[in-house]
Amino acid sequence: MLNGRKIRELRTLKGYTTLDLSKFTNISKSYLEELERGDKKNPSFNKVVYIADALGVKVDELILKV
């Protein structure tokens, strides 16, 4: 499961808006906002890879540890 709070934290640390991240990943701004809020929890692996690449982290840093 994806950790939306971690995405928001990393995004803001980089100084990115959701619109910036949307442009970098080619994922809609509204979809990214849903991920960050936790409304969407299981995006495709490709989307997770795009987000991780844009934020400069490994994929496992975006996954909730249960």
Backbone as CSV, one residue per row, in Angstrom:
resi,resn,N_x,N_y,N_z,CA_x,CA_y,CA_z,C_x,C_y,C_z
1,MET,0.835,-1.172,0.000,0.000,0.000,0.000,0.887,1.245,0.000
2,LEU,0.474,2.230,-0.757,1.246,3.455,-0.904,1.051,4.385,0.299
3,ASN,2.121,5.055,0.698,2.086,5.992,1.821,1.933,7.413,1.275
4,GLY,0.691,7.888,1.215,0.409,9.217,0.689,1.044,10.336,1.494
5,ARG,1.105,10.154,2.803,1.739,11.181,3.655,3.213,11.336,3.309
6,LYS,3.859,10.222,3.005,5.282,10.263,2.649,5.476,10.992,1.327
7,ILE,4.584,10.762,0.389,4.667,11.464,-0.889,4.551,12.962,-0.659
8,ARG,3.556,13.359,0.130,3.362,14.793,0.418,4.589,15.372,1.120
9,GLU,5.118,14.637,2.091,6.294,15.105,2.833,7.484,15.311,1.896
10,LEU,7.769,14.323,1.070,8.904,14.419,0.147,8.680,15.512,-0.900
11,ARG,7.455,15.611,-1.377,7.131,16.627,-2.383,7.355,18.034,-1.828
12,THR,6.868,18.272,-0.611,7.029,19.612,-0.027,8.484,19.898,0.328
13,LEU,9.224,18.867,0.752,10.655,19.064,1.025,11.411,19.490,-0.237
14,LYS,10.985,18.981,-1.371,11.604,19.348,-2.649,11.118,20.705,-3.141
15,GLY,10.072,21.231,-2.494,9.511,22.510,-2.924,8.588,22.377,-4.122
16,TYR,8.067,21.154,-4.350,7.181,20.905,-5.480,5.727,21.085,-5.058
17,THR,4.926,21.599,-5.965,3.478,21.587,-5.787,2.958,20.293,-6.403
18,THR,1.684,20.004,-6.181,1.122,18.822,-6.838,1.107,19.012,-8.353
19,LEU,0.977,20.242,-8.801,1.024,20.510,-10.240,2.426,20.215,-10.787
20,ASP,3.456,20.605,-10.050,4.832,20.289,-10.461,5.020,18.780,-10.580
21,LEU,4.617,18.064,-9.542,4.783,16.609,-9.535,3.971,15.974,-10.659
22,SER,2.825,16.531,-10.937,2.000,16.047,-12.039,2.739,16.180,-13.367
23,LYS,3.368,17.310,-13.569,4.124,17.530,-14.811,5.320,16.591,-14.915
24,PHE,6.011,16.361,-13.797,7.195,15.488,-13.799,6.846,14.025,-14.028
25,THR,5.647,13.614,-13.584,5.281,12.202,-13.628,4.272,11.855,-14.719
26,ASN,3.653,12.879,-15.290,2.581,12.680,-16.268,1.385,11.949,-15.623
27,ILE,1.174,12.222,-14.337,0.027,11.709,-13.586,-0.814,12.935,-13.230
28,SER,-2.115,12.821,-13.365,-2.962,13.993,-13.137,-2.808,14.531,-11.709
29,LYS,-2.948,15.836,-11.605,-2.859,16.515,-10.311,-3.914,15.960,-9.355
30,SER,-5.124,15.768,-9.836,-6.193,15.278,-8.967,-5.893,13.858,-8.476
31,TYR,-5.309,13.014,-9.328,-4.964,11.655,-8.908,-3.882,11.706,-7.831
32,LEU,-2.880,12.557,-8.005,-1.823,12.700,-7.000,-2.397,13.186,-5.670
33,GLU,-3.331,14.127,-5.739,-3.965,14.627,-4.517,-4.740,13.509,-3.810
34,GLU,-5.402,12.654,-4.585,-6.117,11.522,-3.995,-5.144,10.548,-3.332
35,LEU,-3.997,10.332,-3.960,-2.971,9.466,-3.365,-2.482,10.044,-2.044
36,GLU,-2.199,11.332,-2.032,-1.684,11.975,-0.821,-2.703,11.949,0.315
37,ARG,-3.961,12.086,-0.016,-5.024,12.052,1.009,-5.317,10.636,1.485
38,GLY,-4.890,9.657,0.723,-5.165,8.278,1.077,-6.455,7.751,0.478
39,ASP,-7.065,8.522,-0.415,-8.289,8.069,-1.076,-7.995,6.941,-2.061
40,LYS,-6.824,6.967,-2.644,-6.355,5.893,-3.531,-5.131,5.303,-2.862
41,LYS,-5.111,3.980,-2.715,-4.026,3.355,-1.963,-3.205,2.375,-2.772
42,ASN,-3.715,1.940,-3.919,-3.014,0.919,-4.689,-2.876,1.311,-6.157
43,PRO,-2.067,2.328,-6.436,-1.849,2.711,-7.835,-1.024,1.643,-8.542
44,SER,-0.965,1.742,-9.852,-0.143,0.793,-10.606,1.322,0.962,-10.208
45,PHE,2.073,-0.099,-10.382,3.494,-0.050,-10.038,4.205,1.013,-10.861
46,ASN,3.828,1.171,-12.123,4.462,2.183,-12.970,4.282,3.579,-12.389
47,LYS,3.096,3.875,-11.878,2.863,5.193,-11.288,3.743,5.404,-10.060
48,VAL,3.891,4.387,-9.266,4.741,4.489,-8.078,6.189,4.740,-8.500
49,VAL,6.639,4.068,-9.538,8.001,4.260,-10.047,8.177,5.692,-10.539
50,TYR,7.212,6.218,-11.281,7.305,7.597,-11.783,7.388,8.595,-10.625
51,ILE,6.578,8.382,-9.610,6.584,9.285,-8.447,7.920,9.195,-7.718
52,ALA,8.386,7.978,-7.479,9.665,7.797,-6.786,10.802,8.454,-7.568
53,ASP,10.827,8.260,-8.868,11.873,8.876,-9.698,11.826,10.395,-9.604
54,ALA,10.626,10.957,-9.689,10.475,12.412,-9.634,10.906,12.976,-8.288
55,LEU,10.717,12.183,-7.237,11.080,12.643,-5.885,12.502,12.254,-5.502
56,GLY,13.164,11.469,-6.350,14.553,11.086,-6.080,14.711,10.077,-4.961
57,VAL,13.736,9.173,-4.839,13.793,8.144,-3.792,13.566,6.773,-4.415
58,LYS,13.825,5.738,-3.623,13.531,4.370,-4.050,12.056,4.081,-3.807
59,VAL,11.510,3.190,-4.604,10.098,2.833,-4.495,9.724,2.395,-3.088
60,ASP,10.589,1.623,-2.442,10.236,1.111,-1.109,10.071,2.212,-0.072
61,GLU,10.589,3.404,-0.332,10.399,4.517,0.607,8.969,5.061,0.562
62,LEU,8.223,4.710,-0.492,6.861,5.199,-0.647,5.819,4.181,-0.211
63,ILE,6.264,2.998,0.169,5.349,1.935,0.534,5.190,1.894,2.054
64,LEU,3.937,1.750,2.505,3.672,1.633,3.946,4.263,0.349,4.470
65,LYS,4.940,0.437,5.560,5.500,-0.743,6.234,4.467,-1.232,7.239
66,VAL,4.003,-2.445,7.064,2.963,-2.989,7.950,3.556,-4.000,8.887
